[in-house]
Amino acid sequence: MKRRQILKVEGLMLRFGGLQVLNDLSLTVREGQIVGLIGPNGAGKTSCFNCLTGIYQPQGGRVFFDGRDVSHLATHRRARLGMARTWQNLGVIDALTVTENVMLAQHQRAGYSALAGMLGLAGTWHRERELLRDAAEIVEYFGLEDVAHERTGELPYGVRKTCDMAMALASDPRMLLLDEPASGLSPEEALGLGATLRELRDRLKLTILMIEHHVPLVAEACDYVYVLNFGELLTEGKPAEIQRHPEVIAAYLGGAAEKNEPPEWPLRPEGATHGTA
Ligand SMILES: Nc1ncnc2c1ncn2[C@@H]1O[C@H](COP(=O)(O)OP(=O)(O)OP(=O)(O)O)[C@@H](O)[C@H]1O
């Protein structure tokens, strides 16, 4: 039996001036899947995330989350429905400690603002204590307890990245959108991430859509992969099928496939340019 669709994207069109960034992009993510969104630099992956989360308003197309048309909902309302994302350039606030960052993210579901909580306004005290306890659990789950009270700006990149992930989970999402979770991590850290994502998915009944260039991670963690090129869907399939796909290899390697060279992964293409409309 097929799982329920939690995210359905229909015919997204996004233009900036003369630049056609997304062209009739459609994709589906089913509940409990880990789905990869890959493609050369400038293919439109982050722009797609920005359309899904409401940061960009596309000129055409629709986004459905759990059967509901969210195309015109503001970012915070989509987040409240259960969409959480991490950022390519990190969403942590450097001046706050790890625990404070996690608590800030939790206010998505607190029912009052972070400021009201900080000021201890009426009715927030009990809830703040609960949030603090939950934050401590999240911090521990991610192995951040030794740095819980340190400012994130003073921590190594890999640790800040983990904090960003902890923040995304702190809002108790149903779906996580991860923008390059392996970037900046050491090869060992990146390899460990696949197991972490699968465990998170299973334990928290999450669905994950991730942009990633680290193909070993995509191959290990993803159930299904969409490949974008010049804002259009090049192909889709299981990771093993994608890795053998001649057009995917060509898009990444700029014609190496035509020369019959064996596919080499991971691939971070050089000099990919974007078409104009
Ligand atoms: N706000 C914007 N204004 C103008 N152009 C934009 C904007 N956002 C994205 N673009 C353009 O859209 C194209 C796709 O960019 P996007 O960041 O979505 O690609 P990407 O696939 O995520 O690339 P990368 O792998 O390098 O992160 C690029 O040509 C980019 O310059």
The ligand as a Tripos MOL2 file, in Angstrom:
@<TRIPOS>MOLECULE
LIG
   31    33     1     0     0
SMALL
NO_CHARGES

@<TRIPOS>ATOM
      1 N1         16.2640   36.3760   -4.7020 N.pl3     1 LIG1
      2 C1         16.8100   36.1070   -5.8870 C.ar      1 LIG1
      3 N2         16.9560   37.0890   -6.8020 N.ar      1 LIG1
      4 C2         17.4980   36.8350   -8.0000 C.ar      1 LIG1
      5 N3         17.9350   35.6240   -8.3900 N.ar      1 LIG1
      6 C3         17.8340   34.6160   -7.5100 C.ar      1 LIG1
      7 C4         17.2670   34.7950   -6.2180 C.ar      1 LIG1
      8 N4         17.2850   33.5980   -5.5540 N.ar      1 LIG1
      9 C5         17.8490   32.7200   -6.4070 C.ar      1 LIG1
     10 N5         18.1740   33.3260   -7.5700 N.ar      1 LIG1
     11 C6         18.8040   32.7020   -8.7370 C.3       1 LIG1
     12 O1         18.1140   31.5090   -8.9910 O.3       1 LIG1
     13 C7         19.0090   30.5130   -9.4780 C.3       1 LIG1
     14 C8         18.8590   29.2700   -8.6170 C.3       1 LIG1
     15 O2         19.4500   29.5310   -7.3470 O.3       1 LIG1
     16 P1         19.3060   28.5150   -6.1420 P.3       1 LIG1
     17 O3         20.0720   29.0880   -4.9920 O.co2     1 LIG1
     18 O4         17.9050   28.1800   -5.9410 O.co2     1 LIG1
     19 O5         20.0850   27.2400   -6.7190 O.3       1 LIG1
     20 P2         20.6200   25.9590   -5.9470 P.3       1 LIG1
     21 O6         20.2800   24.8060   -6.8090 O.co2     1 LIG1
     22 O7         20.1150   25.9480   -4.5570 O.co2     1 LIG1
     23 O8         22.1920   26.2100   -5.9830 O.3       1 LIG1
     24 P3         23.3560   25.7790   -4.9240 P.3       1 LIG1
     25 O9         23.5200   24.3150   -5.0530 O.co2     1 LIG1
     26 O10        24.5420   26.5460   -5.4460 O.co2     1 LIG1
     27 O11        22.9010   26.2540   -3.5660 O.co2     1 LIG1
     28 C9         20.3980   31.1110   -9.4350 C.3       1 LIG1
     29 O12        20.7170   31.5710  -10.7250 O.3       1 LIG1
     30 C10        20.2420   32.2700   -8.4670 C.3       1 LIG1
     31 O13        21.1580   33.2800   -8.7590 O.3       1 LIG1
@<TRIPOS>BOND
     1     1     2 1
     2     2     3 ar
     3     2     7 ar
     4     3     4 ar
     5     4     5 ar
     6     5     6 ar
     7     6     7 ar
     8     6    10 ar
     9     7     8 ar
    10     8     9 ar
    11     9    10 ar
    12    10    11 1
    13    11    12 1
    14    11    30 1
    15    12    13 1
    16    13    14 1
    17    13    28 1
    18    14    15 1
    19    15    16 1
    20    16    17 2
    21    16    18 1
    22    16    19 1
    23    19    20 1
    24    20    21 2
    25    20    22 1
    26    20    23 1
    27    23    24 1
    28    24    25 2
    29    24    26 1
    30    24    27 1
    31    28    29 1
    32    28    30 1
    33    30    31 1
@<TRIPOS>SUBSTRUCTURE
     1 LIG1         1 GROUP 0 **** ****
